[in-house]
Amino acid sequence: MTVSKTLQEPSKRETIAERTSAAATEIIDKQTSARLEKTARLRKARLKQEQALEIPS
């Protein structure tokens, strides 16, 4: 009786691709987070500036 292997280990090529994908995803997530933080900071500054312009009127 032969036991078939149902779960194959990933090949070396797949492992490298997975690491590359994980690194790329991490970089993209960091860039997205930084962009969202910058957008929030700029929005807050813009709203503060608009409020300052409206008060004297």
SULUR-V172900 format. One line per field, one symbol per residue. ss: DSSP state (H for helix, E for strand, L for the rest). A space follows every 50 residues. Layout:
ss = ???
This chain:
ss = LLLLLLLLLLLHHHHHHHHHHHHHHHHHHHHHHHHHHHHHHHHHHHHHHH HHHHHLL
